[in-house]
């Protein structure tokens, strides 16, 4: 087997802690991202009302509620991606010919070099990334004017990409034992939908709902199988659900809800599990479902 000098050098660099810029286009395609300047922390790429890209200040915890910070990453073919503004549908991040970053309308950006980008991140980590233009082979620049421009690579072209990876678990909502000789019924109230982890009253915008839903669909593996069957309302503002549980005599019931996490949000699914055990034997009850769901 022949090993090139470049391959050997790459292995040596990794072994000695050197960093490398990794193409993350395939990792981001299908997700909604927020782009924070590392030159001006707390300033985010803004699909400004002027239709030019601007660096605008916003606390990280609030960007999810600002559609001007949201860009949907689309596969544009040839290994490139296009970044569509969620504020202005069918408008894409444009390496404009005047040297600025424009938010430009297109019905078909796939064959437009101005709309095509390669997103590269240091060691594949979204904490430090740069955006390479297919049109001019240069980078988005957090210019000192606070307007985004294109320029050769420098520290002003380093950005953090906010695009949390979702997770999931089954969370116990009720555990109760019926020690009597008769079956019992218990009414349980819980929420289905998206809530901010500190409250259950958060209003979830259409663009935020889209962002969260597509993050779960992009996650892959078993998560995709679980969440693709969810209704779109699961990714909207939460609603209260009332459910009646039948508790057989001499059993312990554990009611668990499938719950996702995305950044500061909990996504409370329609799916649940009822684990039922006999008090005396510890064995499972008959007709113990793996999961069920509410309407």
N, C-alpha and C positions, 0 to 999 in steps of 0.2 A: 504494500500500500504506500503511495507517495503522499507525503504531507508537505504542503507549500510553506515557504518562509512566513507568509502572511498569517497562516493558520497557527504556526508556532508562536509568532509574536502576539497573536490574540490570546492564546492560552497563558503566555507569560504575563500579559497585562492584567488578565482576570486574577491570576494568582497573586499579583502584587497590589491588588486593590485599585487598579486604574478603572476609570469609568468609560462607558461607551454609550453613544446615542443609538437607541433602539427604535425602529419603526413600530408604532403602536396603532396604526390605522385599523387593522383588523380587530384589535381589542376595543376600539372606540366606536366603530361603525354600528349604528343602530341605537346608540345611547344619546342622551342629552347631557351636555357638559356646560360648565361655567369656567371662565378663564381669568385667573388672577395674575396681575403683574407681580413679579418678584422684585422688580425695580421700585415699584410703588405699591407696597403691600396694602391690602384692603381696597385696591382699585381694580375694577373688573372690566373686561372688554364689553362695551355697551353698543348695542344696535340703536344708536342715537336717533332722535326724531329728525335730525338733519340727513339721515341715511349715510352718515359717515361713521366709522368706528372711533369710539372715544374711550378713554380710561376714566371710569366714574367710580367714586367711592361708595362702599356699602359694606356693613358688617357681614361676615361670612354666614352667620345664622339667618340672615334675612334674604340672601340672594335667591333662595328657592322660591320666594314670593315675587321676584322681579323678572318679568318676562324679557326685559331687555338684556339680561345676563345669560339667557338660555339659548344654546345653539344645538340643533339636532345634527349629528354627524351621519352623513349619508355615504355609502359606497358609490363612487363615481366611475368605477372601472379602472383598469390598468394599475391597480394598487393604490390609487389616489382616493381621497375623500373630499366631499364638499360639506360646508358647514352652513346649515339653514337657520336663519333667525326665527325663533319662536314668536317674537314680537311681530315680525313682518313675514308672513308665510310666502314661500316661493321667492324669498330674497336671500342671497348667499354672500358670505364673506369674500370680498373681491380684492385681489392685488391690483389696484387700479393703476392706469398708465401714468397718472400724475404723481405717483409715489405714496399716495395715501391708501388707507383701507376703507373701502366703500361697502355698503350693504346694497347689493344690486339684484334687481329682479331677473329671473330666468325661468322659463318653463321647462328647460332641458339643459342643466349645467354640465352634464356628463362629458360633453365634447368642448367645453370652454376652459381653456388653460387658466384664465383669471380666477376661476372658482375652485380650482383643484389644489390640494395641499397634501403634504406628507407631514404627519405629526410625529416628532421624534422626542423621546423622553430618556433622560439619563438612567441607564441600566433598566429601562422599562418602567421606572417608577414615575407616577403622575405628579410627584412633588416638584419636578423640575423638567420642563418641556420646552420645545421650540416648534415653530410652525413654518415649514419650508414651502415657498410658493413654486408651483410648477411653471408659472408664467415667466418669472424673472430669476428663479433659483436663488432668492434671498429670503429674508425672514420678517415676520411681524415684529415691529419695534415699538416698545412703550416709550414713545418720544417724550422729550422734556416738556413739550407743549400740552401734554395729556391727550393728544390726538394720536391714534394708532397709525403707523406708517410702515413702509417696508425698507429694510436696510440690510447691510452685511451683518454677520453674526457678532454679537457682543452681549455683555451681561444684561443690557436693556431688552434683549430678545428672549429672556428666560421667563417662563410663566408656570404657574401651578394650575393643574386641571382638577377641578372639583367634580367628581363623578363617582359617588360611593358605590361599593359593591354591596348588593343586598344580601341578607341572610334570613334564615327562617328557623323556627322551632315550634313545638307544640307546648302551649302555656296552659297550666291548670287554672280553670276558672271556678271549679266547684269540686270538692271532695266531701262526700257525706256517706253515712252508714245507716241502713235501715235494719235495726235489731229486732223489729217486731215480726209477727207471724203473718202479717198482711202486706201486700204491695202498697207503696205510697207514690204520690206524684208531687214533684217539686217544680215551681216556676223559676226560671233563671233569666235574668236580664243581662245582656252584654252588647257590645258594639261590633258592627261590621263596617269596614272602611278605613280611611286614613286619618290618623290623629297625630298631632305633635306630642312628643313623649311627655311634655309637661302639662298638657291639657287635652280635653276631648272636644273642644268647641272651635278648633281651627277651621277656617274656611279654606278649602282646597281649590285653587284655580284650575281651569281647564288645562293650561300648559303644565302646571305642576303635576296634575293627575297623569298626563301623557308621559312626563319625565319618569315618574315612579313606575308606571306600568311597563314601559319599555326597558327599564333597568332590570326588572324581574324577568321579562321575556328573553333578554339578552344573556341572562346569567348562565343558562345552559344546564345540562345534567338533570338531576332529579328535581331541581327547582323549577325548571321549565315545565316539566310534566305536571307539577302541582299547580302552577299559577296560570297556565294557558287556559285552563277550564274555568277560571274565575270570570265573573261578569265585570264589565267595565266599571260598574258602580262600586266595586270593591276598592277601586283606586281613587274614589271621590271622597267627599266629606262624609264622615262616619254617621251612621244611623243606629238607633237602639233597636235591638231585636229581643223579642220575648219568646222563650222556648220552654216547653213542658217536658220534663224528664220523668220517665217511669222508673221507679226504684223497686226491684223485686224484693220480696221478704228475705231477710238474712243476708243481705249483700252490701258491699261497699262500692260506690260509684265514683269514678274520677272522670270529670268532664274537661277535655282539653281542646283548645282552639288553635288552629294553625295561624301563627302570627309571624309576619315578616318585619324586617327592620331595614330602613333606608335613611342614612344620615340621621337627622333628628326626628324622624317619623317612624311610627309603628303602623303596619298594614295588617288590619285584623280581617282575616279571611272568613268566608262562609263555611269553610270546612272545619269539622271537629271530629274528635274521637271520644267514644264513651268506653272506658275501661271498667269492667264489672268483675268483681271477685266475690266468691262465697266466703262469708265470715268464718264459718266453722272449718272449712277445708282449705281455704286459700286458692282454690281452683277457679278457673274462669267460668263466668255464667254462660248459658247458652245464648246464641244469637248475639254475640259480642262483636260489633262491627269494627273493621279497621278504621273507617272514617265514614262520615255522613255529611250532609250540608243543609244549611237553612236556605229558604227561598230568598 
